[in-house]
Amino acid sequence: MQALTFHGPGRVRCETVPDPVLRGPDEALVRVTTTAICGSDLHPYRGREKGLDPGTVLGHEFVGVVEEATAEAPAVGQRVAAPFSTSCGDCFFCRRGLTSRCERGQLFGWIEEGDGLHGGQAELVRVPLARSSLTPIPEGVSDEAALLAGDVLSTGFYCAEMAEVSAGDRVAVIGCGPVGLMAILAARELGAERVLAIDTVAERRELAAGLGAEAVDPAAGEAVERVREATSGRGADAVLEAVGSPQASRLAIDLVRPGGTVAAAGFHTESRFAFGPGEAYDKNLTYRAGRCPARHYLGRLLPRLA
């Protein structure tokens, strides 16, 4: 089969690799119909994340049709969506909805020292724990929409729910890339009264405005002032940080009100927080971060998309 493979920072090849084969019970082979480039693919590509074996097939979330299976479910021929990691559905973490920390889960597109799973930027993908990892796609939901739910839309909703956005809140979103845009949608779905969207890229601010946010250019030095104007000087009830940089963390702390919450969906590679424990204490701050339990959200969001 054809696949996109990793060969070191900045080096990706489209090449012929062996077809995957089923290795045990509760596995499926999925013929991929739609996949995407994930931010998590870009971390090893740009050299920010180390350890990925050369030859690993890249790709995280994907959509396809079950071609072969060693269990009754999912059924051969069924259209399915896969999040970026497998999950068993039965362990301590899965039962609490934290499928991204499944005791038996693995990331697609990550093989290190020979251990792991090839990813979704290929014609075929082997899926362990197939019954619990794969989600049937409802009629009326396109491949593209189901693919979005497998990571980006799920992560946006997870970010907004980590921040406990609720009716009447005034929310700041830092970063209007794909996840930030979905965080805007999620905040509005959860009842936010106003959403201020902060990004240096004009095209992204335009997209954010089209989704009902108030666009703010931080390069103009107005982000803190605009948020304070929108909140009677208090600061945002919740800040959704979808960048993953020290500058974004610092801005989030400056924007959030005392007693507010910062939720970080952006993946951080720096070794220290951009704020000190004393600042968190003085603001009665709640800071939450982590990998989205995308399989848990797929089950919730696919019916909503339908």
Secondary structure, 3 states (H helix, E strand, C coil): CEEEEECCCCCEEEEECCCCCCCCCCEEEEEEEEECCCHHHHHHHCCCCCCCCCCCECCCCEEEEEEEECCCCCCCCCEEEECCECCCCCCHHHHCCCHHHCCCCCEECEEECCEEECCCCECEEEEECHHHHCEECCCCCCHHHHHHHCCHHHHHHHHHHHCCCCCCCEEEEECCCHHHHHHHHHHHHCCCCEEEEECCCHHHHHHHHHCCCEEECHHHCCHHHHHHHHCCCCCEEEEEECCCCHHHHHHHHHHEEEEEEEEECCCCCCCCCCCCHHHHHHCCCEEEECCCCHHHHHHHHHHHHC
